Structure formats: C-alpha cells, structure tokens
Amino acid sequence: MARGDETALVTGATSGIGREFAEQLAQRGYGLVLVARDAERLERVQSELISRYALPVEVIVADLLEASGLESVEQRLAARPVRVLVNNAGFGLKEPFEAQPIEQEDRHLDIHVRVPMRLMHAALPGMVAQGAGNIINVASVAAFTPRGSYGAVKSWVVSFSRWANNRYRANGVHVTAVCPGFVHTEFHQRLGAGLDDIPEWMWLEPGQVVAEGLADAGRGRSVSIPSLRYKALIGLSRLAPSAITQRAAARGR
Ligand SMILES: NC(=O)c1ccc[n+]([C@@H]2O[C@H](COP(=O)([O-])OP(=O)(O)OC[C@H]3O[C@@H](n4cnc5c(N)ncnc54)[C@H](OP(=O)(O)O)[C@@H]3O)[C@@H](O)[C@H]2O)c1
C-alpha cells in the first residue's frame, strides 16, 4: 500500500482490532475516517492519533445497524473516495443458536454480512475510478470450520472477499479477508463469554494480527491468517476428519 495523502476508513475503530488498524494505518501515513457508536471514545482516539501522527482524522459517530448510521458512512464513501476500507465492526453472541433471540441473530447477520457488503458497494466505484484500493474484511478462523452462525457469517466474508479480489484485481483493487484466531480485545468480554478453557498459546495480540493483515493486503492476497500457529492449525484442519475439526471448533465462539 502506498504512503501519502490517502485516506483509510475503519469501522469499529474505538477498540481492539479496529483501534489497532487505525494506529498502524496512521503509522503508514494514511489520513483516517473512524466509525463507531461511542462518540467519547471516538474523539479520544481521534485526538491521540492527531497528536501522534499530525494527520487528518475524521470521525463518524454511527450505529451501523441503524439505517441512518449506515447511510452516513455510505454517503461519506461515495462523496470522497478512500484508498483503504476496513470492515471490522462486529460482535459475537453468547447463547446457543436455538436459545438466542432471533432478533439478535438478525443483528449479528447484518453487522457481519449486510454492513460490509453495503460499504464495499459504496467504496468500490471510487476505488475502481482511481485504479487503486484495498478493502480489508475482518473475518475469523471460524470461517473454516462449521461453528454456528458466527462461523457461517465469517465464511460469507471469506467467500465474498475471494470473489471480489479476483474480480477487481484488474482494476487495481485488492480485497483481503483477515482471519484471526483468538485475539485479546473486548470482543469476548462484551459477549460475556468465559474463556478459561482457551490455552494461552491460542491468544494473539491485535498488533500482530493487523501487521500481518496489512502485509498480506499489500501483497494482494485474498485471505490472511495471522501467525504461524494458526496457519498450521488451519492447514492441519483441512487434512483432519471433519468429526475432529468440529469437536475442536466447539470451543469458544
Ligand atoms: N477478538 C477475537 O478473538 C476475534 C477473532 C476473530 C475475529 N474477530 C473479529 O474482529 C472484529 C473486531 O472485533 P474485536 O475483537 O476488535 O472486538 P471489540 O474490541 O469488541 O471491538 C468491536 C468494535 O466494533 C464496534 N461496533 C460494534 N457494534 C457496532 C455497531 N453496531 N456500529 C458501529 N460500530 C460497532 C465497537 O465500537 P462501539 O461500541 O463504540 O460502537 C468496537 O469499536 C469483529 O468483526 C470480530 O468478529 C475477533
């Protein structure tokens, strides 16, 4: 990815992986548009990044699950093209599928599928017209083994990213699904999951996930699996009988 007067838009930039994308894109010289619901946290991130990197940082306070919030981000993307779009905002659900209120499942489907699809649709014309762009969709290793509705939505993200990377490569636009394993963020605490049974070696830090994701996006890869240990795990899971991979995937969410 080029350094210069270009802009990157990051959803879910107040915390975890999205906050780290904002940091590392600023380090690379991108101006930023940061999107999340919590106005106070967004403004804090904005002033930290401006004082550290002296770059333009806009914020859009928006709930991407509200029509008006999603439209405000789509309008920003259509009005002034960005060079990088990071579709990252997301959350998990705690209850088993049959016990989770269906309205929550709808919201979960929307944040992980409908929202990134619409933001890609809004960003692509500008990127294609400029002949350059990177779209990074934060998926998960859960995409590679059946694991409830979370695994299913993340599979959609990987499949759609693979297709779009192939389709728009000739236009200078690359689309990468970044697929982390367990990452130390607010994700699990927000959904109220107990994760004491997850061994320490399975946890990644956002810094590594984002550095490897950006490097793979720069190489034009469709899929990025951060860390050697998760590359090895996913490689092995493709060879193992599906009963074993399903038992392993039953951990966490
Ligand atoms: N942590 C993991 O182990 C892990 C592993 C694989 C993949 N992922 C994926 O990584 C992505 C980021 O998660 P994270 O781990 O960094 O979690 P996180 O620390 O909880 O951050 C989630 C971000 O999304 C924003 N957000 C949530 N709902 C939103 C909405 N309706 N509208 C706008 N913004 C919203 C939150 O900001 P506000 O609350 O301010 O709106 C926050 O900035 C997700 O797509 C997740 O599925 C996480």
Ligand as a Chemical Component Dictionary entry (heavy atoms), coordinates in Angstrom:
data_LIG
# 
_chem_comp.id                   LIG 
_chem_comp.type                 NON-POLYMER 
_chem_comp.pdbx_formal_charge   0 
_chem_comp.three_letter_code    LIG 
# 
loop_
_chem_comp_atom.comp_id 
_chem_comp_atom.atom_id 
_chem_comp_atom.alt_atom_id 
_chem_comp_atom.type_symbol 
_chem_comp_atom.charge 
_chem_comp_atom.model_Cartn_x 
_chem_comp_atom.model_Cartn_y 
_chem_comp_atom.model_Cartn_z 
_chem_comp_atom.pdbx_ordinal 
LIG N1  N1  N 0  -11.304 -10.902 19.337 1  
LIG C1  C1  C 0  -11.290 -12.032 18.690 2  
LIG O1  O1  O 0  -10.920 -13.096 19.251 3  
LIG C2  C2  C 0  -11.672 -12.078 17.228 4  
LIG C3  C3  C 0  -11.270 -13.192 16.479 5  
LIG C4  C4  C 0  -11.598 -13.265 15.132 6  
LIG C5  C5  C 0  -12.303 -12.228 14.538 7  
LIG N2  N2  N 1  -12.703 -11.157 15.282 8  
LIG C6  C6  C 0  -13.463 -10.106 14.595 9  
LIG O2  O2  O 0  -12.768 -8.878  14.754 10 
LIG C7  C7  C 0  -13.680 -7.782  14.585 11 
LIG C8  C8  C 0  -13.403 -6.743  15.664 12 
LIG O3  O3  O 0  -13.641 -7.306  16.936 13 
LIG P1  P1  P 0  -12.717 -7.038  18.214 14 
LIG O4  O4  O 0  -12.245 -8.367  18.663 15 
LIG O5  O5  O -1 -11.750 -5.956  17.961 16 
LIG O6  O6  O 0  -13.871 -6.594  19.242 17 
LIG P2  P2  P 0  -14.088 -5.284  20.145 18 
LIG O7  O7  O 0  -12.843 -4.949  20.898 19 
LIG O8  O8  O 0  -15.325 -5.566  20.924 20 
LIG O9  O9  O 0  -14.375 -4.119  19.082 21 
LIG C9  C9  C 0  -15.566 -4.055  18.330 22 
LIG C10 C10 C 0  -15.684 -2.699  17.647 23 
LIG O10 O10 O 0  -16.870 -2.688  16.840 24 
LIG C11 C11 C 0  -17.628 -1.528  17.136 25 
LIG N3  N3  N 0  -19.045 -1.813  16.918 26 
LIG C12 C12 C 0  -19.772 -2.843  17.434 27 
LIG N4  N4  N 0  -21.060 -2.769  17.033 28 
LIG C13 C13 C 0  -21.150 -1.672  16.239 29 
LIG C14 C14 C 0  -22.229 -1.037  15.544 30 
LIG N5  N5  N 0  -23.494 -1.526  15.595 31 
LIG N6  N6  N 0  -21.985 0.075   14.821 32 
LIG C15 C15 C 0  -20.735 0.605   14.794 33 
LIG N7  N7  N 0  -19.666 0.047   15.428 34 
LIG C16 C16 C 0  -19.882 -1.064  16.157 35 
LIG C17 C17 C 0  -17.279 -1.198  18.598 36 
LIG O11 O11 O 0  -17.403 0.193   18.881 37 
LIG P3  P3  P 0  -18.618 0.920   19.656 38 
LIG O12 O12 O 0  -19.034 0.031   20.794 39 
LIG O13 O13 O 0  -18.026 2.240   20.074 40 
LIG O14 O14 O 0  -19.664 1.087   18.614 41 
LIG C18 C18 C 0  -15.797 -1.557  18.620 42 
LIG O15 O15 O 0  -15.022 -0.460  18.159 43 
LIG C19 C19 C 0  -15.087 -8.408  14.612 44 
LIG O16 O16 O 0  -15.603 -8.444  13.302 45 
LIG C20 C20 C 0  -14.854 -9.815  15.153 46 
LIG O17 O17 O 0  -15.822 -10.726 14.683 47 
LIG C21 C21 C 0  -12.399 -11.059 16.614 48 
# 
loop_
_chem_comp_bond.comp_id 
_chem_comp_bond.atom_id_1 
_chem_comp_bond.atom_id_2 
_chem_comp_bond.value_order 
_chem_comp_bond.pdbx_ordinal 
LIG N1  C1  SING 1  
LIG C1  O1  DOUB 2  
LIG C1  C2  SING 3  
LIG C2  C3  SING 4  
LIG C2  C21 DOUB 5  
LIG C3  C4  DOUB 6  
LIG C4  C5  SING 7  
LIG C5  N2  DOUB 8  
LIG N2  C6  SING 9  
LIG N2  C21 SING 10 
LIG C6  O2  SING 11 
LIG C6  C20 SING 12 
LIG O2  C7  SING 13 
LIG C7  C8  SING 14 
LIG C7  C19 SING 15 
LIG C8  O3  SING 16 
LIG O3  P1  SING 17 
LIG P1  O4  DOUB 18 
LIG P1  O5  SING 19 
LIG P1  O6  SING 20 
LIG O6  P2  SING 21 
LIG P2  O7  DOUB 22 
LIG P2  O8  SING 23 
LIG P2  O9  SING 24 
LIG O9  C9  SING 25 
LIG C9  C10 SING 26 
LIG C10 O10 SING 27 
LIG C10 C18 SING 28 
LIG O10 C11 SING 29 
LIG C11 N3  SING 30 
LIG C11 C17 SING 31 
LIG N3  C12 SING 32 
LIG N3  C16 SING 33 
LIG C12 N4  DOUB 34 
LIG N4  C13 SING 35 
LIG C13 C14 SING 36 
LIG C13 C16 DOUB 37 
LIG C14 N5  SING 38 
LIG C14 N6  DOUB 39 
LIG N6  C15 SING 40 
LIG C15 N7  DOUB 41 
LIG N7  C16 SING 42 
LIG C17 O11 SING 43 
LIG C17 C18 SING 44 
LIG O11 P3  SING 45 
LIG P3  O12 DOUB 46 
LIG P3  O13 SING 47 
LIG P3  O14 SING 48 
LIG C18 O15 SING 49 
LIG C19 O16 SING 50 
LIG C19 C20 SING 51 
LIG C20 O17 SING 52 
# 
